[in-house]
Amino acid sequence: MAFHSRYVREGIIAGVIGAALVAVWFLIYDAAQGRAFRTLALLGAATFQGVTDPSQVATSPHLVVQYTVLHGVVFAMIGVLIAYLIVSAQRQPNRLLTLFIVLLCFEVFFLAVVVWLARPVLNELSWWAILVANALAAVGMLVYFFIGHRALGRALLGPWVQVAREGLLAGLIGATVVAVWFLLYDLAAGVPFRTPALLGAALFQQLRDPSALVITGPLVLQYTIVHGLAFIAFGWAAAGLLALADREPRVIFLFLMLFFCFEVFFFAFLVLLGEWMLEALVWWPVLAANLLASGAMLAYFFRGHRLAWREFIAARQ
């Protein structure tokens, strides 16, 4: 009985945490666009009223409350299932695989339900914002569970906690360096935030004419978030390779190739957005931003892996 009450209690708390993270994320996202609670009202109208025209939806408290309650109940149910798997995995480690499958299904399920219930209003919602909200909820719930089950967290994650932390910090360092560089560059050109706004408009609004660009706070924020997530993902990949390099220094060659591909990737990304982008953005500031970010990240990584670097350099001599 105590076993059942424990995972039910932990599951409900985790579900509330996940639901709260999603709600706070959309509150910040909507506030940045000057339309507080708009996302929750749209989802509530599509779910409970079958609205097909977003322009007919008024942001009202009862819609926000209705969807928030439904949202919290669903997350609590998912939380109870995850709690059961985590608690039982301490006695049967083979259920850890089931846990990861459930988490993956949770991500897919959440997006599928949103598409099914709110398809008529999805044109007014950004897919990446929904994905970020879902990812934040999943991470928040896992953090809560692993704090309550530290032994399982250490057994499951082990040394990868350090790798994740190192990759996160390296990614944030690189993203910050690029953001500051382009802020200074745009200020010197007399057009603050033009670069992130231009990239954001091309990515989210399919802008093809630079002269039609309108620099707005939400546009800059949207691109900044995507920019940061891309750098964090790159940082995690680099940190994972360095963890392997500590045991086999030759892996550093792959690590350096990853940085080279990173330089090429950004220019390829600009081409994918449109050849006009290469004309709208001068090539040398882009190259300088990437080199500065790479240098900062390499300096950070070098501090924690000096032995592997020395062995790699010695093997080349």
C-alpha positions as CSV (number, residue, x, y, z in Angstrom):
1,M,0.0,0.0,0.0
2,A,2.8,2.4,0.9
3,F,4.5,1.5,-2.4
4,H,1.4,2.5,-4.4
5,S,0.8,5.7,-2.4
6,R,4.4,6.7,-2.9
7,Y,4.4,6.5,-6.7
8,V,0.9,8.0,-7.0
9,R,2.0,11.0,-4.8
10,E,5.3,11.4,-6.7
11,G,3.6,11.1,-10.0
12,I,1.0,13.7,-9.3
13,I,3.7,16.1,-8.0
14,A,5.8,15.5,-11.1
15,G,2.8,16.0,-13.3
16,V,2.0,19.3,-11.6
17,I,5.7,20.4,-12.1
18,G,5.6,19.5,-15.8
19,A,2.2,21.2,-16.4
20,A,3.5,24.3,-14.5
21,L,6.6,24.5,-16.6
22,V,4.5,24.3,-19.8
23,A,2.2,27.0,-18.5
24,V,5.0,29.3,-17.5
25,W,6.8,28.8,-20.8
26,F,3.7,29.7,-22.8
27,L,3.0,32.7,-20.5
28,I,6.5,34.0,-21.2
29,Y,6.1,33.2,-24.9
30,D,2.7,34.9,-25.2
31,A,3.9,37.9,-23.1
32,A,6.9,38.4,-25.4
33,Q,4.4,38.7,-28.3
34,G,2.1,41.1,-26.4
35,R,-0.8,38.7,-26.1
36,A,-0.8,37.1,-22.6
37,F,-2.5,33.7,-22.3
38,R,-3.3,33.6,-26.0
39,T,-1.9,30.0,-26.5
40,L,-3.9,28.5,-23.6
41,A,-7.0,30.2,-24.9
42,L,-6.5,28.9,-28.4
43,L,-5.9,25.4,-27.2
44,G,-8.9,25.6,-24.9
45,A,-11.2,26.9,-27.6
46,A,-10.1,24.2,-30.0
47,T,-10.5,21.4,-27.4
48,F,-13.7,22.4,-25.7
49,Q,-15.6,24.5,-28.4
50,G,-14.3,23.0,-31.6
51,V,-13.3,26.4,-32.9
52,T,-11.9,26.4,-36.4
53,D,-11.1,30.1,-36.9
54,P,-8.5,31.5,-34.5
55,S,-9.6,35.0,-35.2
56,Q,-12.9,34.2,-33.5
57,V,-11.2,33.2,-30.3
58,A,-11.2,35.7,-27.4
59,T,-8.7,35.3,-24.6
60,S,-11.1,34.7,-21.7
61,P,-10.3,33.4,-18.2
62,H,-12.7,30.4,-18.4
63,L,-11.0,29.1,-21.5
64,V,-7.6,29.4,-19.9
65,V,-8.7,27.7,-16.7
66,Q,-10.5,24.9,-18.5
67,Y,-7.5,24.0,-20.6
68,T,-5.1,24.4,-17.6
69,V,-7.1,21.9,-15.6
70,L,-7.2,19.4,-18.4
71,H,-3.6,19.9,-19.1
72,G,-2.7,19.3,-15.4
73,V,-4.8,16.1,-15.2
74,V,-3.1,14.6,-18.3
75,F,0.3,15.5,-17.0
76,A,-0.5,14.0,-13.6
77,M,-1.6,10.7,-15.3
78,I,1.7,10.6,-17.3
79,G,3.6,11.4,-14.1
80,V,2.0,8.5,-12.2
81,L,3.0,6.1,-14.9
82,I,6.6,7.4,-15.0
83,A,6.8,7.3,-11.2
84,Y,5.6,3.6,-11.2
85,L,8.4,2.7,-13.7
86,I,11.1,4.6,-11.8
87,V,10.1,3.1,-8.4
88,S,9.9,-0.4,-9.8
89,A,13.1,0.0,-11.8
90,Q,15.0,0.1,-8.5
91,R,14.0,-3.6,-8.1
92,Q,13.9,-4.5,-11.7
93,P,16.6,-2.5,-13.7
94,N,15.4,-3.9,-17.0
95,R,12.4,-1.6,-16.7
96,L,14.7,1.4,-17.4
97,L,14.3,0.7,-21.1
98,T,10.6,0.8,-20.7
99,L,11.0,4.2,-18.9
100,F,12.8,5.7,-21.9
101,I,10.3,4.2,-24.3
102,V,7.5,5.8,-22.3
103,L,9.2,9.2,-22.3
104,L,9.7,9.0,-26.0
105,C,6.0,8.1,-26.5
106,F,5.1,10.9,-24.2
107,E,6.8,13.4,-26.5
108,V,5.1,11.9,-29.6
109,F,1.7,11.6,-27.8
110,F,1.7,15.2,-26.6
111,L,2.4,16.6,-30.1
112,A,-0.1,14.2,-31.7
113,V,-2.9,15.3,-29.3
114,V,-2.2,18.9,-29.9
115,V,-2.3,18.4,-33.6
116,W,-5.5,16.4,-33.3
117,L,-7.4,18.7,-31.0
118,A,-6.0,22.0,-32.1
119,R,-5.3,21.5,-35.8
120,P,-7.6,24.4,-36.9
121,V,-5.6,26.9,-34.8
122,L,-2.1,25.5,-35.3
123,N,-1.3,28.2,-37.9
124,E,-1.3,30.7,-35.1
125,L,0.9,28.5,-32.9
126,S,4.6,28.0,-33.5
127,W,5.6,24.3,-33.7
128,W,9.0,25.0,-32.0
129,A,7.3,26.6,-29.0
130,I,5.2,23.5,-28.4
131,L,8.3,21.3,-28.8
132,V,10.3,23.4,-26.3
133,A,7.4,23.4,-23.8
134,N,7.2,19.6,-24.0
135,A,10.9,19.2,-23.6
136,L,11.0,21.5,-20.6
137,A,8.2,19.5,-19.0
138,A,9.9,16.2,-19.5
139,V,13.3,17.5,-18.2
140,G,11.6,19.1,-15.1
141,M,9.7,15.9,-14.3
142,L,12.9,13.8,-14.6
143,V,14.9,16.1,-12.4
144,Y,12.2,15.9,-9.7
145,F,12.3,12.1,-9.9
146,F,16.0,11.8,-9.8
147,I,16.3,14.1,-6.9
148,G,13.9,11.8,-5.0
149,H,15.8,8.7,-6.2
150,R,19.4,9.7,-6.2
151,A,20.8,6.2,-6.3
152,L,18.8,5.4,-9.4
153,G,19.9,8.7,-11.0
154,R,23.6,7.9,-10.3
155,A,23.3,4.4,-11.6
156,L,21.4,5.5,-14.8
157,L,23.3,8.7,-15.6
158,G,26.6,8.1,-13.9
159,P,29.4,10.1,-15.6
160,W,27.1,11.5,-18.3
161,V,25.9,14.1,-15.8
162,Q,29.3,15.8,-16.1
163,V,29.2,15.5,-19.8
164,A,25.7,17.0,-20.0
165,R,26.8,19.9,-17.7
166,E,30.0,20.5,-19.7
167,G,28.2,20.5,-23.0
168,L,25.5,22.8,-21.8
169,L,28.0,25.4,-20.5
170,A,30.1,25.1,-23.7
171,G,27.0,25.6,-25.8
172,L,25.8,28.6,-23.8
173,I,29.3,30.1,-24.0
174,G,29.3,29.8,-27.8
175,A,25.8,31.1,-28.3
176,T,26.5,34.1,-26.0
177,V,29.7,35.0,-27.9
178,V,27.9,34.9,-31.2
179,A,24.9,36.9,-29.9
180,V,27.2,39.6,-28.3
181,W,29.3,39.8,-31.5
182,F,26.3,40.4,-33.7
183,L,24.8,42.8,-31.2
184,L,28.0,44.9,-31.4
185,Y,28.1,44.6,-35.2
186,D,24.5,45.7,-35.6
187,L,25.0,48.6,-33.2
188,A,28.0,49.8,-35.1
189,A,25.9,49.6,-38.3
190,G,23.2,51.6,-36.6
191,V,20.6,48.8,-36.8
192,P,20.3,47.0,-33.4
193,F,19.2,43.3,-33.5
194,R,19.0,43.3,-37.4
195,T,21.0,40.0,-37.7
196,P,18.9,37.8,-35.4
197,A,15.7,39.4,-36.7
198,L,16.7,38.8,-40.3
199,L,17.6,35.1,-39.6
200,G,14.4,34.7,-37.5
201,A,12.2,36.2,-40.3
202,A,13.8,34.0,-42.9
203,L,13.3,30.9,-40.7
204,F,9.9,31.5,-39.2
205,Q,8.2,33.9,-41.7
206,Q,9.8,32.8,-45.0
207,L,11.1,36.3,-45.6
208,R,12.8,36.7,-49.0
209,D,13.2,40.5,-49.2
210,P,15.6,42.0,-46.7
211,S,14.1,45.4,-47.3
212,A,10.8,44.2,-45.9
213,L,12.3,43.2,-42.6
214,V,10.5,44.5,-39.5
215,I,12.6,44.1,-36.4
216,T,10.4,43.0,-33.4
217,G,11.1,41.7,-30.0
218,P,9.3,38.4,-30.5
219,L,11.2,37.7,-33.7
220,V,14.6,38.3,-32.0
221,L,13.5,36.2,-29.1
222,Q,12.4,33.3,-31.3
223,Y,15.6,33.1,-33.2
224,T,17.7,33.6,-30.0
225,I,16.1,30.5,-28.5
226,V,16.6,28.4,-31.6
227,H,20.2,29.7,-31.8
228,G,20.8,28.8,-28.2
229,L,19.3,25.3,-28.5
230,A,21.4,24.6,-31.6
231,F,24.6,25.6,-29.8
232,I,23.7,23.5,-26.7
233,A,23.1,20.4,-28.9
234,F,26.4,21.0,-30.6
235,G,28.0,21.4,-27.1
236,W,26.6,18.1,-26.0
237,A,27.9,16.3,-29.0
238,A,31.4,17.8,-28.5
239,A,31.4,17.0,-24.8
240,G,30.4,13.4,-25.6
241,L,33.4,13.0,-27.9
242,L,35.8,14.5,-25.4
243,A,34.5,12.0,-22.8
244,L,35.5,9.3,-25.1
245,A,38.8,11.1,-25.9
246,D,39.8,10.9,-22.2
247,R,40.1,7.1,-22.8
248,E,41.2,7.2,-26.4
249,P,43.0,10.5,-27.3
250,R,42.7,9.8,-31.0
251,V,39.0,10.6,-30.8
252,I,40.1,14.3,-30.5
253,F,40.5,14.1,-34.3
254,L,36.8,13.5,-34.6
255,F,36.2,16.3,-32.1
256,L,38.1,18.7,-34.2
257,M,36.3,17.5,-37.4
258,L,33.1,18.3,-35.6
259,F,34.2,21.9,-35.1
260,F,35.1,22.1,-38.8
261,C,31.7,20.8,-39.8
262,F,30.2,23.3,-37.4
263,E,31.8,26.1,-39.4
264,V,30.6,24.8,-42.7
265,F,27.1,24.0,-41.3
266,F,26.2,27.7,-40.6
267,F,27.1,28.8,-44.1
268,A,25.1,25.8,-45.5
269,F,22.2,26.9,-43.3
270,L,22.3,30.4,-44.8
271,V,22.2,28.9,-48.3
272,L,19.2,26.7,-47.3
273,L,17.4,29.8,-46.2
274,G,18.1,31.4,-49.6
275,E,21.0,32.7,-51.7
276,W,19.8,36.2,-50.9
277,M,20.8,35.6,-47.3
278,L,24.4,35.5,-48.3
279,E,24.0,38.9,-49.9
280,A,22.0,40.3,-46.9
281,L,24.6,39.2,-44.4
282,V,28.3,40.2,-45.1
283,W,30.4,37.0,-45.0
284,W,33.2,38.2,-42.8
285,P,31.1,39.0,-39.7
286,V,29.6,35.6,-40.0
287,L,33.0,33.9,-40.2
288,A,34.3,36.0,-37.3
289,A,31.3,35.1,-35.1
290,N,31.8,31.4,-35.8
291,L,35.6,31.6,-35.1
292,L,35.1,33.5,-31.9
293,A,32.5,31.0,-30.7
294,S,34.7,28.1,-31.6
295,G,37.7,29.6,-29.9
296,A,35.7,30.3,-26.7
297,M,34.3,26.8,-26.6
298,L,37.6,25.1,-27.4
299,A,39.3,27.2,-24.6
300,Y,36.5,26.0,-22.2
301,F,36.9,22.4,-23.3
302,F,40.7,22.5,-23.1
303,R,40.6,23.4,-19.4
304,G,38.9,20.1,-18.5
305,H,40.7,17.8,-20.8
306,R,44.3,18.9,-20.8
307,L,45.8,15.4,-20.5
308,A,43.9,14.1,-23.6
309,W,45.0,17.2,-25.6
310,R,48.6,16.6,-24.6
311,E,48.5,12.9,-25.5
312,F,46.9,13.7,-28.8
313,I,49.5,16.4,-29.7
314,A,52.4,14.1,-28.5
315,A,51.1,11.3,-30.8
316,R,51.2,13.7,-33.8
317,Q,54.8,14.6,-33.2
